[in-house]
């Protein structure tokens, strides 16, 4: 484990071995380091300045010989904290330069029951607590949907209290048990049975189409398209 943690800080495998040798054996000369680690002396001479620059190793003297000793492992915590600050700064900089509004639509495809299940997981990860999900559901009433939802999706949906607004068929609405955070209206049978077995979901800056007939799904990410679809949904919902 310590070896892996040190490599995450950007140390090479040989640098890790030198630092761990100094931690274990105490003060050592270059010759002693080479002997205890099995690393050739020229390589030890090359790597010690890098470890000193990172603040993990210090140099001293034993008579006329130069010796080296390890700094406290607490230095690692400082390095990790600095990494966190650097990563946060980089993300903020990239985010400020990344504009979804100016992006062309991006499209992802999913196949099979597992693909649709993964998509539903991603939707629940992406939505923030209390946000609203708009859904057209022309799913046929006898379609088994359990395989398309993981335990994670159901738990996360309830934990985040995601608001679901649904337009569906009269048959499906009749068979659905009323649930908290879900409201629905139905397409009248006199107009259409609305049983195409397809679902459309509008969430954040994305629109997802799920075809249960072929078990395929398509997601479009584009803020303008999502806003356009949301307006049409809201208008239709208000008229039903």
C-alpha positions in Angstrom: 0.0 0.0 0.0 2.7 2.7 0.9 4.4 1.9 -2.4 1.2 2.6 -4.3 0.5 5.8 -2.4 3.9 7.2 -3.1 3.6 6.4 -6.8 0.3 8.3 -6.9 2.4 11.3 -5.8 4.4 11.0 -9.0 7.4 9.2 -7.6 9.0 6.5 -9.7 9.3 3.0 -8.4 13.0 3.5 -7.8 12.4 6.8 -5.9 9.9 5.0 -3.7 12.5 2.3 -2.9 15.1 4.8 -1.9 12.7 6.7 0.3 11.4 3.6 2.0 15.0 2.4 2.5 15.8 5.6 4.3 12.6 5.4 6.4 13.5 1.8 7.4 17.2 1.9 7.8 17.8 5.5 8.8 20.7 7.7 7.6 22.6 6.2 4.7 25.3 7.0 2.2 24.9 6.6 -1.5 26.7 3.3 -1.3 24.5 2.0 1.5 21.4 3.1 -0.4 22.5 1.3 -3.5 23.2 -1.8 -1.5 19.9 -1.8 0.4 17.8 -1.1 -2.6 19.6 -2.9 -5.4 19.7 0.2 -7.5 22.9 1.1 -9.3 24.9 4.0 -7.7 24.7 6.3 -10.8 20.9 6.0 -10.7 20.9 6.7 -6.9 23.0 9.9 -7.5 20.5 10.9 -10.2 17.4 10.3 -8.1 18.4 11.8 -4.8 18.2 15.4 -6.0 14.6 14.8 -7.2 13.6 13.4 -3.8 15.3 16.4 -2.1 13.4 18.8 -4.4 10.1 17.1 -3.3 11.1 17.6 0.3 11.2 13.9 1.1 15.0 13.6 1.6 17.6 15.8 3.2 21.4 15.6 3.0 24.0 15.8 5.8 27.6 14.9 6.4 29.3 12.0 8.3 32.9 13.1 8.4 33.9 13.6 4.8 31.1 11.5 3.4 27.7 12.8 2.3 24.8 11.1 3.9 21.0 11.2 3.4 18.0 10.8 5.6 14.2 10.7 5.1 12.0 13.5 6.1 8.9 12.7 8.2 6.1 10.9 6.3 3.9 13.9 7.3 5.4 15.6 4.3 3.3 13.3 2.2 0.2 14.8 3.6 1.3 18.2 2.5 2.1 16.9 -1.0 -1.3 15.4 -1.3 -3.0 18.6 -0.1 -1.0 20.5 -2.7 -2.1 18.0 -5.3 -5.7 18.6 -4.3 -5.3 22.3 -4.6 -3.6 22.0 -8.0 -6.3 19.6 -9.3 -9.1 21.9 -8.0 -7.5 24.9 -9.7 -7.1 23.0 -13.0 -10.7 21.9 -12.9 -12.0 25.4 -12.3 -9.8 26.7 -15.1 -11.1 24.1 -17.6 -14.7 24.6 -16.5 -14.5 28.3 -17.1 -13.3 27.6 -20.6 -15.8 24.9 -21.3 -19.2 26.1 -22.4 -21.9 23.5 -23.0 -24.0 26.2 -24.7 -21.5 26.6 -27.5 -21.0 22.8 -28.1 -22.5 21.0 -31.0 -24.9 18.2 -29.9 -23.1 15.2 -28.5 -24.7 11.8 -28.9 -24.2 8.5 -27.0 -25.8 5.1 -27.8 -26.6 2.3 -25.4 -27.5 -1.3 -26.3 -29.2 -4.1 -24.4 -30.8 -4.3 -21.0 -27.5 -3.6 -19.3 -26.9 -0.5 -21.5 -30.3 0.9 -20.5 -29.6 0.1 -16.9 -26.3 1.9 -17.1 -28.0 4.9 -18.6 -30.6 5.1 -15.8 -27.7 4.9 -13.3 -26.0 7.8 -15.0 -29.1 9.9 -15.1 -29.5 9.5 -11.3 -25.8 10.3 -10.8 -26.1 13.4 -12.9 -29.2 14.9 -11.4 -28.8 17.0 -8.3 -31.1 16.6 -5.2 -34.6 18.0 -5.8 -34.2 18.4 -9.6 -37.0 17.6 -12.0 -37.0 14.8 -14.6 -39.6 15.1 -17.4 -40.6 11.8 -19.1 -42.8 10.7 -21.9 -43.7 7.0 -21.3 -45.5 5.2 -24.1 -44.3 1.9 -22.6 -46.6 -1.0 -23.0 -48.1 -2.0 -19.7 -46.7 -5.6 -19.8 -43.1 -4.6 -20.5 -40.9 -5.8 -17.6 -38.9 -2.8 -16.5 -37.2 -4.3 -13.4 -34.2 -5.3 -15.4 -33.7 -1.8 -16.6 -33.2 -0.3 -13.1 -30.5 -1.1 -10.6 -30.9 -1.0 -6.8 -28.6 2.0 -7.0 -31.0 3.9 -9.3 -34.0 3.3 -7.1 -32.2 4.2 -4.0 -30.5 7.3 -5.4 -33.8 8.5 -6.9 -35.5 8.5 -3.5 -32.4 9.8 -1.7 -32.2 12.8 -4.0 -36.0 13.3 -4.0 -36.0 13.6 -7.7 -39.2 15.1 -9.0 -40.7 13.1 -11.8 -43.3 14.7 -14.2 -44.7 12.1 -16.6 -46.9 12.0 -19.7 -48.1 8.5 -20.3 -51.0 6.3 -21.5 -54.3 5.9 -19.7 -53.6 2.2 -19.3 -50.2 2.7 -17.8 -51.3 5.5 -15.5 -54.2 3.3 -14.2 -51.8 0.5 -13.3 -49.2 2.8 -11.7 -49.3 3.1 -7.9 -49.3 6.8 -6.8 -45.9 7.7 -5.5 -44.3 10.6 -3.7 -42.4 13.0 -6.0 -44.2 11.7 -9.1 -47.0 13.4 -11.0 -48.5 12.2 -14.3 -51.1 13.0 -16.9 -52.3 10.7 -19.7 -52.8 10.9 -23.4 -56.6 10.3 -23.9 -57.4 6.9 -25.5 -59.7 8.8 -27.9 -56.6 10.4 -29.4 -54.0 7.6 -29.2 -53.3 4.4 -27.3 -49.7 5.8 -26.7 -48.2 2.3 -26.5 -45.2 2.6 -28.8 -43.0 1.1 -26.1 -40.7 4.1 -26.2 -39.7 6.5 -23.4 -38.2 10.0 -23.8 -36.5 11.6 -20.8 -35.6 15.3 -20.5 -33.1 16.1 -17.7 -30.7 19.0 -17.3 -29.1 19.6 -20.7 -29.8 16.2 -22.1 -32.6 14.3 -23.9 -32.7 10.5 -23.8 -34.7 8.1 -26.0 -35.2 4.5 -24.9 -36.7 2.0 -27.3 -37.8 -1.0 -25.4 -38.7 -2.8 -28.6 -35.0 -3.1 -29.6 -33.5 -2.4 -26.2 -31.5 0.6 -27.5 -31.2 4.1 -26.2 -29.8 7.4 -27.5 -28.8 10.4 -25.5 -28.3 13.9 -26.9 -26.5 16.5 -24.9 -27.2 20.0 -25.9 -28.7 22.7 -23.7 -30.8 24.4 -26.4 -32.3 21.1 -27.6 -33.1 20.1 -24.0 -34.7 23.5 -23.3 -36.8 23.2 -26.5 -38.0 19.7 -25.6 -38.8 20.9 -22.0 -41.0 23.7 -23.4 -43.0 21.4 -25.6 -43.4 18.9 -22.7 -44.6 21.6 -20.3 -47.0 23.0 -22.9 -48.5 19.5 -23.6 -48.7 18.7 -19.9 -50.6 21.9 -19.2 -53.2 21.0 -21.9 -53.9 17.5 -20.8 
